[in-house]
Amino acid sequence: MASQVPGLSALTKPGLIPGFKVTKDQLTTIVPVAVAAALSTYLLTRYFSSQSSPKSKVNMSINKDSPKVVHSFDMEDIGNKAVYCRCWRSKKFPYCDGAHTKHNEETGDNVGPLIIKKKNP
């Protein structure tokens, strides 16, 4: 019967590993337990890492008491050019101060500022 399952006959051959022999009955117990242990470890790791990871939030400190952070600007007040932060790390938020450079290095992200310019007539 063991010769019908590829690789199983090699496990039961004496002399493969001296003093080590796995029977089919032992294998039917070991495999499900190992799979359950691996799956449990994976799921627990995912659960606990998502619970304690503050890096999953985008806004770490700006107007945290507000349910939604919104800024509005009139086009007439912008002047010729305005540079706005999109990484939420700027000390001058909502304006960009270049903090995205450090954020990109730390996280591997590629975020940059929003630049609005008036067209030349």
N, C-alpha and C positions, 0 to 999 in steps of 0.2 A: 504494500500500500504506500509506503514511504517513497518508493521509486516513482510514483505517479505525480508527486508534487516536486517541481524543479527546485533544487537546492536543499530540500528536506533530507534527502538521503545522505548528503554530505555532512549534515549535522549529527547524524546518528552513527557515522562510521567510527569505529574505534581507532584510536591513534591519531585522529585529526588534531586534537589538543589533548595531550596526555592527562588523564584523570577527569576529563570533561566530556559529558555525554548528555544530550538533551533528547528526551523522548517526545513523541507526538503529543501525549497527554500533558506533559509539562509545557510544551510550546503553546497549546491551546489555552493555557492559563496565563503564561507569561506575556504573550502578545497583547491581549485585551487590557491587562493591567498596565503595561507600559504605555499603550496608546492613551488610556484614561489619565494616567499620570502626566503625560506630555501635554494633553489637551487642557487639563486642569491648570497646569503651570502657565501655559500660554494665556488662558482666559484670565487668571488672577493677575498676571503681569500687566495685561492690557487694562484691566479694571483699575488697579492701583496707580498705574502711571497716568491714566486719564484723570483721576481724582486729584492728584497732587501736582499737576503740570500747569503752573501759571503762564508758561510761554504760549499756551494755546490761545490766550486772549490777545487781541490786537491792542486795545487801549489799556495801558497799565496804570495811568495816573491822571488823565485829563478829565475834569468834570465828572468824577465817578458818582456824585450824588444826583446827577441828572439821568433820567431814563433813556435819553437819546442826545448825543452831542451833535448840534447843528450850528453852522456858521453861515451867514448870508452876507454878501457884499454887492454893492451897486457897481455896475461897470464904469460909471463915471468917476467913482472914487478910487479905482485901481491905478490909474496913471498909465504909463507906457508898458509896464511889466509887473507881474506879481508871481511869486513863487510860493506854492502852498505845500505843506507837509502831507504825505500819505502814509508814513510809517508810524505815526503817533508817538514818536520818541523826541520830537523837537522841543527844546526849552522855550521856544518862541511860538508854539502852536497857536493858531493854525498856520503860521508862516514856517517855512523850511529853514533850518539852521545847519543842515548837512548831517544830522544825526543818523540818517538812513545808511550812511557809509559804514558806521560801526555796526548797526543792526544787520546789514547784509553780510558783513564779515563773520559775525557771531552765529547767524542762522543759515547762511547759504541762500538767503532770499535775494531778490533782484529789484526791490522796490526803489522808486525814485520820486522826485517831487512832481507836482502838477505845475506847469509853467503856462501862464496866460499872458499873451502879448497883443498889443494893438497892431493892426496892420497899418503899414505906411500908405497914405493915399496916393 
